[in-house]
Amino acid sequence: MTTLYPVQDTFVRGEISPRLHARASLDLYRAALSKCENFVTLPHGGIRKRGGTIFVGEVKNAAKTTRGIPFIFSSEQAYCLEFGDFYIRVYAYGARVGTVEIASPYAEADLFDLAYLQSADQMWISHKDYPLKVLTRTAHTTWTLKDYEFDDGPYDAINDTSTTLTPADYGSLTPAMTGLISPSGTVTSTSAAADAWEAFDKDVGTDVEWSGVTSGFVGYQQAGGAQVIVDAYYVTATDSVNVGRQPVSWKIEGSNDGSTWTALDSQTGQSGWSGGETRYYEFFNKAAFEYHRFRWLSVNGQGSSQFAEVTMNKAAASQTPFNLTASSIIGINDDAGFQNSDIGRAVRLLGSDGRWRWAKIISRTSATVVTIQLYGHALPDLSPITRWRLGTFVPGKYVESGSLHEERLAFSRRFSVYASATGDFDNFALGEKDDAALEFVQAGGGQANDIVWIADSDGALLIGTSGGIRALSGSGIDEALTPSSFKNRNSRTFGCARIRPVAAGQSFLYVTRSRKSIAELVQTSVNKFTSDDIGQISEHIPKQGVVELAFQTDPDPVLWFPLENGELGGYTHQPSQDVRGMHRHHLGGAFTGSEWAIVESAVVTPGQNGADDIWLFVKRTLSGVTKRTIEIMTAPFEYGGLDDAFQVDCGLTYSGAAVNAVSGLDHLDGESVDVLAGGKVYKALPVAAGQVALPGGAVASKWQVGLGYHCEANTLELDVGGRDGSIIGRRKKVAKVMLSLLETDTSGLEVQSFLRGRWEKVRMPSIVAPDGRATLFTGNVEVPIDDSWEGQGRVKIRHVNPTPCTIRAFTPVFDAEP
């Protein structure tokens, strides 16, 4: 027999699939384990016991599932949101934010189908069955959730039926004037021209002339002293013969006393008019005035002034909503006519002057009559409108996911992507300018695959569909995405699940369509991507069904993913160092029917100490009752004092005067807990009335108390090569194990043969202080093992104390058949 000493000094491949346990020829084999539970594989090669979880609080309703969603304003201001059945609560840095609770429309069954995106203090929340909402933080304890209102779009296709829509009003500052004071209000002008009212008569065939005058004004006073807001207007020139009298510079002014005027807009250099030409102008204004006037400063060159119309728009906030009447129900909501669900919907109207306006439906009277508020420019007349478009987003057609891309706010629905105007997130009106809003139908490619998510990448908007991932970008290298420059590229990728992907360094990680594998999306060239199944070597872990993804960057790059069986999956991801290892985590405690606590949701936010906070939403059976708690996984122990090690779950810390008992553990009433107090380990102490006491009257000034858990690593059958080939499958007997440890409490470390049932403790009396306090050991230890010749040279390693454990390398010493 030959004694062999094969060293395994890296575990970066984590726990691999049972299907690979005999593939000793693979390079990854010597860096893998058959089981990696509650250990995290480290980029440096070793494995380290995960941090414990600090109890933050119980969810509002323990009987219903909750979901966590991050709200990250900056690395210094980060929140975790508790989304429950029709409510949202806010947490930050281990505690609930005051009594903040926001009513929401989202039912428990829909929480994990919510998509979200955030910019500064706003978060847009979307779901196919709910109108788009925006959550806004205005102060630490002030949060609001409201419907997000799209300005001017997006819209369905232009009406191609014979149905017309007839407006009952113009939406303008003035009615169609028939005299200086009729039908309402008062028209005034330079020289008190008797026909000045014709500037507001809605008839481009009439005009007003001020002979010998090259500057002046024409204005309108509201009836009854009413004050209104004007934010747009258009000017129509006179006929070709007299176009030389057209004003070329002017101001729009407002007043509330008829003598003190405020300039609202000014224009200069407005030359080159053609006969009957109309020019349109908009400006920002929120101030309401009783008087408004058009005051021109100069004309086109001739010695008189003459023009046909000045039409000022009454802003929507100042309008009295008016009816819009359809000639039939054909073409409206699949020929069902207007519905109550159309309230709040946008409608686009093409006026007789060839210019599109948009309005919002305020109320519904019948299947053919709705009341609207008009935005932008007033209508030129009240004739029936044949070309119109209804807003896209109505029940059954709400947006499903969103992203920010190149200063645009983008959303997806079914096969389409809608992007706002550049820098104007509210404006979805289509146009031809480079910064105009965009709409891409069949953005998911030639197949009719639903878009399940969109995400911003370097130079492209990634479109995840059930059939694969596409990249929407400008048509050239480093060219922005515009209405006239776009390309929709296909990539060799997997179909996607409706689970939000995460950015992981230079790549994206996403869940494939089956929800049973995780893939990495890598950019191979300009806007070209490829995918690999990162979990293929550990396929048995994500195969339990991935619920969601959360990526931690500090202190180590780890992807966390709750699984449908309640386990918490982990994946250490550092491709540049070929570190790609999966591990599984069972939280302390249990839920009825399961041997471990059920992790239902995971969120990562920046923490206060530089490391990321990993928020977990956990379900357990405690004292026979179902409880759901919010917990934060602590940063892993490294380079500190043993008293600071937090290696319990759903636990709390006490620091203060030396005491024999601590309270505040009401959430663990009736349970047994592990305690690290004063550097000593206490196991299975009972909690009663929210309090736990140390046995024998012991006291301590620093406590870590919570549900105990152990970590376990099982090795593979190492193949060091025999004289006549592989020794895989040959009989072996392990005599002892040598472990290289870092900052490890060896009193909690145990080793076992795969065939023998006895756990061998690491016995090192010299590292236990005389007062019974545990100490941390760094170095090599040997552990004799009682093994059988029927073994495979495999061992189990576990750590059972609420203390740290890091294994740098493992060497089994065994004899093998020649």
C-alpha positions in Angstrom: 0.0 0.0 0.0 1.1 3.5 -0.8 0.4 6.5 1.6 -0.8 9.5 -0.4 -0.9 13.2 0.6 -3.1 15.0 -2.0 -3.5 18.6 -1.1 -6.6 20.6 -2.0 -5.7 24.3 -1.5 -8.5 25.9 -3.4 -12.3 25.5 -3.3 -13.2 28.2 -5.8 -15.5 25.9 -7.8 -17.8 25.4 -4.8 -20.3 22.6 -4.6 -20.5 20.8 -7.9 -23.2 18.6 -9.4 -23.4 14.9 -8.4 -23.1 14.2 -12.1 -19.5 15.4 -12.0 -18.3 13.5 -8.9 -16.4 11.0 -11.1 -15.0 13.6 -13.5 -11.6 13.8 -11.9 -10.0 14.7 -15.2 -11.6 18.1 -15.3 -9.5 21.0 -14.2 -12.3 22.2 -11.9 -12.5 18.9 -10.0 -9.5 19.6 -7.8 -11.0 23.0 -6.8 -14.5 21.6 -5.9 -16.5 20.1 -3.1 -19.4 17.6 -3.1 -21.2 19.8 -0.5 -20.7 23.4 0.6 -23.3 24.4 3.1 -23.1 27.6 5.0 -19.6 28.1 3.8 -18.8 30.8 1.2 -16.1 30.1 -1.3 -13.5 32.9 -1.2 -11.7 34.5 -4.2 -8.5 33.6 -2.4 -9.2 29.9 -2.7 -10.5 29.0 0.8 -13.9 28.6 2.3 -15.3 30.7 5.2 -18.3 30.3 7.4 -20.9 32.8 6.4 -21.9 35.6 8.7 -24.9 35.2 10.9 -28.2 37.2 10.5 -29.2 40.1 12.7 -32.9 40.3 13.6 -34.3 43.6 12.3 -38.0 43.0 12.9 -41.1 41.0 12.0 -43.1 41.8 8.9 -46.5 43.4 9.2 -48.5 40.2 8.5 -46.7 36.9 9.2 -49.5 35.0 7.4 -48.5 36.5 4.0 -45.5 36.5 1.8 -43.4 39.7 1.6 -40.7 40.8 -0.8 -37.8 43.1 -0.3 -36.8 45.7 -2.9 -33.8 48.0 -2.6 -34.1 51.8 -2.8 -30.6 53.2 -3.2 -30.2 56.9 -3.5 -26.4 56.7 -3.0 -23.8 54.6 -1.2 -24.6 56.7 1.9 -28.4 56.7 1.6 -29.8 53.2 1.0 -33.1 51.6 2.0 -34.8 48.2 2.0 -38.5 48.3 1.2 -40.8 45.7 2.6 -43.5 45.1 0.0 -46.4 43.3 1.5 -50.1 42.7 0.7 -51.3 46.2 -0.2 -48.6 48.1 1.7 -44.9 49.2 1.7 -42.7 49.7 4.7 -39.3 51.3 4.8 -36.1 50.1 6.5 -32.5 51.5 6.6 -29.3 50.2 8.2 -30.9 47.6 10.4 -34.0 49.4 11.6 -37.4 50.4 10.4 -37.7 54.1 9.4 -40.1 55.6 11.9 -43.7 54.4 11.3 -43.5 54.9 7.5 -46.1 52.8 5.8 -47.4 53.5 2.3 -50.7 52.0 1.0 -50.1 50.2 -2.3 -52.4 48.5 -4.8 -50.2 45.3 -5.0 -51.7 42.0 -3.8 -49.5 39.3 -2.2 -49.8 37.1 -5.3 -48.3 39.8 -7.5 -45.3 41.0 -5.4 -42.6 38.9 -7.2 -43.9 39.9 -10.6 -43.2 43.6 -9.9 -40.5 45.2 -11.9 -38.8 48.4 -10.8 -36.2 51.0 -11.7 -34.8 53.9 -9.8 -33.3 57.4 -10.5 -32.3 59.5 -7.5 -35.4 59.8 -5.2 -37.9 58.3 -7.6 -38.6 54.6 -8.3 -41.0 53.5 -11.1 -42.9 50.3 -10.3 -44.5 48.3 -13.1 -46.7 45.2 -13.4 -48.7 44.1 -16.4 -52.0 44.3 -14.3 -51.4 47.6 -12.7 -51.0 51.2 -13.9 -47.4 52.4 -13.7 -46.6 53.9 -10.2 -43.9 56.1 -9.0 -42.6 56.0 -5.4 -41.0 59.2 -4.3 -38.9 60.0 -1.3 -39.0 63.7 -0.3 -37.5 63.2 3.1 -36.2 60.3 5.3 -39.6 59.7 6.7 -41.7 61.1 3.8 -42.6 58.8 1.0 -45.5 58.8 -1.5 -46.8 56.4 -4.1 -48.7 57.8 -7.1 -49.8 57.0 -10.6 -47.1 57.9 -13.1 -48.6 60.2 -15.7 -47.2 60.0 -19.2 -47.2 63.2 -21.2 -48.3 62.8 -24.8 -47.9 59.1 -25.4 -47.2 56.4 -26.2 -50.2 55.6 -28.4 -51.9 52.8 -30.3 -52.0 52.9 -34.1 -53.7 55.8 -35.8 -57.5 55.3 -36.3 -58.2 53.8 -39.7 -62.0 53.5 -39.3 -64.7 56.0 -40.2 -65.2 57.0 -36.5 -64.6 60.6 -35.9 -64.0 62.5 -32.6 -65.6 65.9 -32.3 -64.4 68.4 -29.6 -66.9 70.7 -27.8 -64.3 73.4 -27.1 -61.0 74.7 -28.4 -59.0 74.7 -25.2 -57.9 78.2 -25.9 -57.7 81.4 -23.8 -60.6 83.0 -25.7 -63.8 81.6 -27.1 -64.4 82.3 -30.8 -65.0 86.0 -30.5 -67.8 87.7 -32.4 -67.2 91.2 -31.0 -65.1 93.1 -28.5 -67.1 91.7 -25.6 -69.0 88.8 -27.1 -69.5 86.0 -26.4 -67.5 86.7 -23.2 -64.5 88.6 -21.9 -63.1 91.8 -23.3 -60.7 92.5 -26.2 -58.5 95.5 -26.1 -55.9 96.8 -28.4 -53.7 99.7 -29.6 -55.8 102.6 -30.8 -58.9 100.7 -29.5 -59.4 99.1 -32.9 -63.1 98.2 -33.5 -62.2 95.0 -35.3 -59.4 93.8 -32.9 -61.6 90.9 -31.8 -60.9 89.3 -35.2 -57.5 88.4 -33.9 -59.3 85.9 -31.7 -62.2 84.8 -33.9 -60.7 81.4 -34.9 -61.0 82.4 -38.6 -57.7 82.6 -40.5 -59.7 84.2 -43.4 -60.1 87.5 -41.4 -57.3 89.7 -40.2 -56.7 92.9 -38.2 -54.8 95.9 -39.6 -53.3 98.8 -37.7 -52.5 101.3 -40.4 -49.3 103.3 -39.9 -48.5 101.4 -36.7 -45.4 99.2 -36.4 -45.7 98.3 -32.8 -48.7 97.8 -30.5 -50.8 95.2 -28.6 -53.9 93.2 -28.7 -55.2 91.6 -25.5 -57.9 89.8 -23.8 -59.4 90.1 -20.3 -61.1 87.1 -18.7 -64.8 87.5 -17.8 -65.6 87.8 -14.1 -62.0 88.5 -13.1 -61.0 84.8 -13.6 -57.3 84.0 -13.7 -55.9 81.4 -16.0 -52.5 80.0 -17.0 -51.2 80.4 -20.6 -48.2 78.2 -21.6 -48.4 78.0 -25.5 -49.7 80.0 -28.4 -49.5 80.2 -32.2 -49.6 83.1 -34.6 -51.1 83.1 -38.1 -49.9 85.6 -40.8 -52.2 87.5 -43.1 -52.5 86.8 -46.8 -49.5 86.9 -49.2 -50.2 90.4 -50.4 -49.9 92.0 -46.9 -47.4 89.6 -45.3 -44.8 92.4 -45.1 -46.9 93.8 -42.3 -46.5 90.7 -40.1 -44.8 91.2 -36.7 -41.3 89.8 -36.4 -40.6 90.5 -32.7 -43.0 90.5 -29.8 -43.8 89.5 -26.2 -46.6 87.6 -24.6 -47.5 89.3 -21.3 -49.8 88.7 -18.3 -51.3 91.0 -15.7 -53.7 90.9 -12.9 -54.5 94.7 -12.8 -54.2 95.7 -16.5 -51.3 98.0 -15.8 -48.4 96.0 -14.4 -47.3 93.4 -16.9 -45.2 90.2 -16.6 -43.4 88.9 -19.7 -44.2 85.3 -20.3 -42.4 84.8 -23.7 -40.5 86.9 -26.1 -39.5 86.3 -29.7 -37.2 88.2 -32.1 -36.1 87.7 -35.7 -39.4 86.0 -36.7 -39.0 87.0 -40.4 -39.6 85.3 -43.7 -43.3 84.7 -43.3 -45.4 83.3 -46.1 -49.0 84.2 -46.6 -51.3 82.4 -44.1 -48.4 80.7 -42.4 -48.8 79.6 -38.7 -46.0 79.3 -36.3 -46.2 77.6 -32.9 -44.5 78.5 -29.6 -44.4 77.0 -26.1 -42.9 78.3 -22.9 -42.9 77.2 -19.2 -45.3 79.1 -17.0 -47.3 78.2 -13.9 -48.5 81.8 -13.1 -52.2 82.6 -13.6 -53.3 86.0 -14.9 -56.6 87.8 -15.6 -55.2 89.8 -18.6 -53.1 88.5 -21.4 -51.8 90.4 -24.4 -49.7 90.0 -27.6 -47.4 93.0 -27.8 -45.5 93.3 -31.0 -42.3 95.4 -31.2 -41.7 95.6 -34.9 -43.0 94.3 -38.2 -41.6 92.8 -41.4 -40.6 96.2 -42.9 -43.8 98.0 -44.1 -45.3 100.9 -42.2 -48.4 99.1 -40.9 -49.2 96.0 -38.8 -51.5 93.2 -39.9 -52.0 89.5 -39.0 -54.8 87.0 -39.0 -54.8 85.2 -35.6 -53.1 85.0 -32.2 -54.4 81.8 -30.4 -53.2 81.4 -26.8 -53.6 78.1 -25.2 -55.3 77.8 -21.8 -53.1 75.4 -19.8 -54.8 72.1 -18.8 -54.7 73.1 -15.1 -56.8 76.2 -16.0 -59.2 74.5 -18.4 -62.8 73.6 -17.8 -62.8 70.0 -19.2 -65.0 69.6 -22.3 -66.6 66.8 -24.1 -65.1 64.7 -26.9 -67.8 62.9 -28.8 -67.3 59.8 -31.0 -69.4 59.2 -34.1 -69.5 55.5 -33.2 -67.9 52.9 -31.0 -66.1 51.3 -33.9 -62.3 51.4 -33.5 -62.5 52.2 -29.8 -61.5 49.5 -27.3 -62.1 46.7 -29.8 -65.4 48.2 -30.9 -66.7 48.3 -27.3 -66.5 52.1 -27.1 -65.2 54.2 -24.2 -64.9 52.4 -20.9 -64.5 53.6 -17.3 -61.0 52.2 -17.5 -60.2 54.9 -20.1 -60.2 57.6 -17.4 -56.7 58.9 -17.2 -55.9 57.6 -20.7 -54.2 59.9 -23.3 -55.7 60.6 -26.7 -54.0 62.2 -29.6 -55.9 64.4 -32.1 -54.8 65.7 -35.5 -56.2 69.2 -36.0 -57.3 70.6 -39.3 -54.0 72.6 -39.4 -52.1 69.3 -39.7 -50.7 69.5 -36.1 -51.1 66.8 -33.5 -52.5 67.7 -30.0 -52.9 65.5 -27.0 -55.5 65.3 -24.3 -56.2 63.3 -21.2 -59.6 61.6 -20.6 -60.9 63.0 -17.3 -64.3 61.2 -17.1 -66.6 59.0 -19.1 -70.2 59.8 -19.9 -71.1 57.0 -22.3 -69.5 54.6 -24.8 -69.2 57.5 -27.2 -68.7 60.6 -24.9 -65.8 61.4 -22.7 -64.6 64.6 -21.1 -61.0 65.7 -21.8 -58.4 68.2 -20.8 -56.3 69.5 -23.7 -52.5 69.9 -23.4 -50.2 72.0 -25.6 -51.7 74.0 -28.4 -55.4 74.9 -28.7 -57.5 73.3 -31.5 -57.9 75.5 -34.5 -61.6 74.6 -34.9 -64.4 72.3 -33.7 -64.7 70.1 -36.8 -64.8 66.3 -36.5 -61.3 64.8 -36.2 -60.7 61.7 -38.4 -57.1 60.9 -37.4 -56.7 60.1 -33.8 -54.8 57.7 -31.5 -55.7 56.3 -28.1 -53.0 55.9 -25.4 -51.4 52.5 -25.2 -51.5 51.8 -21.5 -54.9 50.6 -20.3 -55.9 47.5 -18.4 -54.3 44.5 -20.0 -51.8 46.7 -21.7 -49.8 48.2 -18.8 -46.0 48.4 -19.0 -44.2 45.4 -17.6 -40.5 46.4 -17.1 -38.3 49.5 -17.3 -34.8 50.9 -17.5 -32.9 54.1 -18.0 -30.8 54.4 -21.2 -28.9 57.3 -22.6 -30.9 59.8 -20.5 -34.2 58.2 -21.7 -36.8 56.5 -19.5 -37.7 53.2 -21.3 -40.5 50.7 -20.7 -41.5 47.5 -22.3 -44.8 45.7 -22.9 -45.2 42.4 -24.7 -43.2 42.9 -27.9 -42.7 46.6 -27.8 -40.2 49.1 -26.2 -41.1 52.7 -25.5 -38.5 55.3 -24.6 -39.0 58.9 -23.6 -37.6 62.0 -25.1 -34.0 62.6 -24.1 -33.8 64.3 -20.7 -37.6 64.5 -20.5 -38.8 61.4 -18.7 -42.5 62.3 -18.9 -42.6 62.9 -22.6 -43.3 59.9 -24.8 -44.5 61.9 -27.9 -42.9 60.4 -31.0 -41.0 62.7 -33.3 -38.2 62.8 -35.9 -35.6 64.8 -33.9 -32.7 62.9 -32.4 -33.9 63.6 -28.9 -37.6 62.7 -29.6 -39.3 59.8 -28.0 -38.9 56.3 -29.5 -41.2 53.3 -30.1 -40.0 49.9 -31.3 -42.6 47.3 -32.1 -41.4 43.7 -32.2 -38.3 44.8 -30.3 -37.8 41.2 -29.2 -36.9 40.2 -32.7 -38.7 38.3 -35.5 -40.3 35.8 -33.1 -43.3 36.8 -31.0 -41.5 36.4 -27.7 -42.6 38.5 -24.8 -40.1 41.0 -23.4 -39.6 40.0 -19.8 -37.0 42.7 -18.8 -34.9 45.5 -20.2 -31.6 46.7 -18.8 -29.0 49.4 -19.6 -25.6 48.3 -20.8 -22.6 50.0 -22.2 -23.9 51.4 -25.5 -27.0 49.3 -25.8 -30.4 48.7 -24.2 -30.5 45.0 -23.5 -33.9 43.4 -24.2 -34.4 40.1 -22.4 -37.2 38.0 -24.0 -38.4 34.5 -23.4 -36.5 33.5 -26.6 -33.2 35.2 -25.9 -31.5 38.6 -25.5 -31.2 41.4 -28.0 -29.3 44.6 -28.0 -31.0 47.8 -29.1 -28.6 50.6 -30.0 -27.6 53.3 -32.4 -26.7 52.0 -35.9 -23.0 52.9 -35.7 -20.2 52.6 -33.2 -20.7 54.9 -30.3 -23.8 56.3 -32.0 -26.7 57.2 -29.8 -30.1 55.6 -30.2 -32.4 57.9 -32.1 -35.5 57.7 -34.2 -33.4 57.7 -37.3 -30.4 55.7 -36.0 -31.1 52.3 -34.5 -30.2 48.7 -34.8 -31.7 45.7 -33.1 -29.1 43.0 -32.8 -29.5 39.3 -31.9 -27.1 37.5 -29.6 -26.4 33.8 -28.9 -28.1 33.7 -25.5 -30.7 31.7 -23.5 -34.4 32.6 -23.1 -35.0 34.7 -20.0 -37.3 34.4 -17.0 -39.3 37.3 -15.7 -36.7 38.0 -13.0 -34.7 41.2 -12.8 -31.1 40.6 -13.9 -28.1 42.0 -12.0 -24.9 43.7 -13.1 -21.9 41.8 -11.9 -18.7 43.7 -12.8 -18.2 43.5 -16.5 -21.1 41.2 -17.1 -24.8 40.6 -16.4 -26.2 37.6 -14.5 -29.8 36.5 -15.4 -32.1 33.6 -14.8 -33.0 31.5 -17.8 -36.6 30.8 -19.0 -37.0 27.6 -16.9 -36.0 29.5 -13.7 -33.7 26.5 -13.1 -30.4 27.9 -14.2 -28.4 31.1 -14.1 -26.5 32.5 -17.1 -23.8 35.1 -17.5 -24.1 37.7 -20.3 -20.8 38.9 -21.6 -20.1 41.5 -24.3 -17.9 40.1 -27.0 -17.7 43.0 -29.3 -19.6 46.3 -30.0 -23.2 45.6 -28.9 -22.7 41.8 -29.4 -23.2 39.5 -26.5 -22.9 35.8 -25.6 -24.1 33.7 -22.7 -22.8 30.8 -20.7 -24.7 28.8 -18.1 -22.6 29.6 -15.0 -24.5 27.0 -12.9 -24.0 24.1 -15.2 -21.3 22.5 -13.0 -23.6 23.1 -10.0 -26.9 22.6 -11.8 -28.5 20.8 -8.9 -28.6 24.0 -6.9 -30.5 26.5 -9.2 -32.6 23.5 -10.4 -34.6 24.0 -7.2 -36.1 27.1 -8.9 -34.6 30.6 -8.6 -36.9 33.2 -7.0 -34.8 36.4 -7.5 -31.2 37.7 -7.7 -29.2 40.1 -5.5 -25.5 40.8 -6.1 -23.1 41.8 -3.4 -19.8 43.5 -4.3 -18.2 44.1 -0.9 -16.3 42.5 0.7 -16.5 39.7 -1.8 -18.4 39.5 -5.2 -21.3 37.1 -4.4 -24.6 36.5 -6.1 -27.4 35.6 -3.6 -30.5 33.8 -4.9 -33.4 32.5 -2.8 -34.7 29.1 -4.1 -38.2 27.8 -4.2 -37.3 25.1 -1.6 -36.3 27.8 0.9 -32.6 27.5 0.6 -30.4 30.5 0.0 -28.1 30.0 -3.0 -24.8 31.7 -3.2 -22.4 32.1 -6.1 -18.9 33.6 -5.7 -18.2 35.4 -9.0 -14.8 36.7 -10.0 -14.2 35.6 -13.5 -10.9 37.4 -13.9 -9.5 35.0 -11.3 -11.4 32.0 -12.5 -13.5 32.1 -9.3 -16.9 30.6 -10.0 -18.2 28.6 -7.1 -21.7 27.9 -5.9 -22.7 27.2 -2.3 -25.9 26.6 -0.4 -27.1 28.1 2.9 -29.6 26.9 5.4 -30.6 29.5 8.0 -31.0 28.5 11.6 -34.4 27.3 12.7 -36.9 25.5 10.6 -40.3 25.8 9.0 -42.9 23.0 9.3 -42.1 20.5 6.6 -38.6 21.8 6.0 -35.4 21.2 7.9 -34.3 24.8 7.6 -35.8 28.3 7.7 -37.3 29.5 4.4 -35.7 32.4 2.7 -38.4 34.1 0.6 -36.5 37.2 -0.6 -33.0 38.7 -0.7 -31.9 42.3 -1.2 -28.4 43.9 -1.3 -27.8 47.5 -0.3 -24.7 49.5 0.6 -24.0 49.2 4.4 -22.7 51.8 6.8 -19.4 50.1 7.5 -18.3 49.8 3.8 -19.6 46.2 3.4 -22.9 45.5 1.6 -26.0 44.7 3.7 -27.7 41.5 2.7 -31.4 41.7 3.7 -33.2 38.4 4.0 -37.0 37.9 4.4 -37.3 34.6 6.3 -40.2 32.3 7.3 -39.9 30.0 10.3 -42.0 28.0 12.7 -41.2 29.3 16.1 -42.9 27.8 19.2 -45.5 26.3 16.8 -46.4 29.6 15.1 -45.4 30.8 11.7 -43.3 34.0 11.8 -41.8 36.0 9.0 -38.8 38.2 9.9 -36.5 40.6 8.3 -32.8 39.9 8.9 -29.4 41.2 7.7 -26.6 38.8 7.1 -23.5 40.2 8.8 -20.2 40.8 7.1 -18.0 37.7 7.4 -15.6 37.6 10.3 -12.1 38.6 9.5 -9.2 40.1 11.4 -11.1 40.9 14.5 -11.6 39.8 18.1 -13.6 36.7 18.9 -16.2 38.7 20.9 -17.2 40.6 17.8 -17.9 37.4 15.8 -21.6 37.2 15.0 -22.3 33.5 13.9 -26.0 33.0 14.9 -29.2 33.6 12.9 -32.1 35.8 13.7 -30.0 37.0 16.6 -29.1 40.2 18.5 -26.0 41.7 20.1 -25.7 43.0 23.7 -22.9 45.2 24.8 -22.8 47.0 28.1 -22.4 46.2 31.8 -21.6 42.5 32.6 -24.9 40.7 33.1 -26.2 37.2 33.6 -29.3 37.6 31.4 -30.3 39.6 28.4 -33.8 40.4 27.1 -35.4 41.6 23.9 -35.6 38.1 22.4 -39.4 38.0 22.3 -39.3 36.8 18.6 -37.5 33.7 19.8 -39.7 32.9 22.8 -39.8 29.1 23.5 -36.8 28.4 21.3 -33.3 27.2 22.2 -30.4 29.6 21.2 -26.7 29.5 21.0 -24.7 32.2 22.8 -21.2 33.6 22.5 -20.7 35.6 25.7 -17.5 36.8 27.1 -15.6 34.6 24.6 -17.3 31.4 25.9 -19.7 29.2 23.8 -23.1 28.2 25.3 -25.3 25.8 23.3 -29.1 25.3 23.4 -30.0 27.8 26.1 -33.8 28.3 26.5 -35.6 31.6 25.8 -38.5 32.4 28.1 -40.4 35.7 28.2 -38.0 37.1 25.7 -35.0 36.5 28.0 -32.0 34.1 28.1 -29.6 33.6 31.0 -26.2 32.1 31.3 -25.8 28.9 33.4 -24.0 28.9 36.7 -24.5 32.6 37.3 -21.9 33.5 34.7 -21.9 37.1 33.5 -20.6 38.8 30.3 -20.5 42.3 28.9 -20.6 41.3 25.2 -23.2 38.8 24.0 -24.1 37.3 20.5 -27.3 35.3 20.8 -29.5 33.7 18.3 -30.5 30.5 16.5 -27.5 28.1 16.0 -26.4 26.8 12.6 -23.5 24.7 11.4 -21.5 24.8 8.2 -20.4 21.7 6.4 -18.0 20.9 3.5 -17.7 17.4 2.0 -14.8 16.6 -0.2 -14.5 14.7 -3.4 -12.5 11.6 -4.1 -9.2 13.1 -5.0 -7.2 11.5 -7.8 -3.5 11.8 -7.3 -2.7 9.2 -9.9 -1.5 5.6 -9.4 1.3 3.7 -10.9 -1.0 2.2 -13.5 -3.5 5.0 -13.9 -6.2 6.7 -12.0 -7.0 5.6 -8.4 -10.6 6.8 -8.7 -12.9 3.9 -7.6 -10.1 2.0 -5.8 -10.4 1.2 -2.2 -8.8 3.8 0.2 -8.5 4.3 3.9 -8.1 7.7 5.4 -5.8 7.7 8.4 -6.0 11.4 9.2 -6.8 14.8 7.8 -4.5 17.9 7.8 -6.3 21.3 7.7 -4.8 24.7 7.2 -7.0 27.1 9.2 -7.3 30.9 9.5 -8.9 32.5 12.6 -10.9 29.4 13.5 -12.3 28.3 16.8 -11.1 24.7 16.6 -13.3 23.6 19.5 -16.3 23.7 17.1 -14.5 21.9 14.2 -15.3 18.2 13.5 -14.3 15.7 10.8 -15.9 12.5 9.8 -15.3 9.7 7.4 -18.0 9.1 4.8 -18.4 5.5 6.0 -18.0 5.9 9.8 -20.7 7.6 11.8 -18.5 9.3 14.4 -17.6 12.9 14.2 -13.9 13.4 15.3 -13.3 16.7 17.2 -10.2 18.7 16.7 -8.5 18.4 20.0 -6.1 21.2 20.7 -6.1 21.9 24.5 -3.4 24.5 24.1 -5.7 26.9 22.3 -8.4 26.9 25.0 -7.7 29.5 27.7 -7.6 28.4 31.3 -10.9 30.3 32.0 -12.7 28.3 29.3 -12.7 31.1 26.7 -12.3 30.0 23.2 -9.5 31.5 21.1 -8.9 31.7 17.4 -6.3 29.5 15.8 -4.3 30.1 12.6 -2.1 27.3 11.3 -2.2 23.6 10.5 -4.0 20.9 12.5 -4.1 17.1 12.2 -7.2 15.1 12.9 -7.1 11.3 13.1 -10.0 9.5 11.5 -11.6 6.1 12.0 -12.1 5.0 8.4 -12.8 1.8 6.5 -11.1 0.2 3.6 -14.4 0.5 1.8 -14.1 4.3 1.7 -13.1 6.6 -1.2 -10.8 8.9 0.6 -13.6 11.4 1.1 -14.3 13.2 4.4 -16.9 15.5 5.9 -15.9 18.7 7.7 -18.2 20.8 9.8 -18.2 23.6 12.3 -20.9 23.6 15.0 -20.1 26.5 17.3 -21.4 30.1 17.0 -17.8 31.2 16.2 -15.6 31.7 13.1 -14.1 29.1 10.8 -12.0 29.5 7.7 -10.4 26.6 5.9 -7.5 27.5 3.6 -6.5 24.0 2.5 -7.3 20.3 3.1 -5.0 17.3 2.9 -6.3 13.8 3.5 -3.6 11.2 4.4 -4.7 7.8 3.1 -3.6 4.5 1.9 -4.9 3.2 -1.5 -4.8 0.0 -3.4 -1.9 -0.1 -5.8 
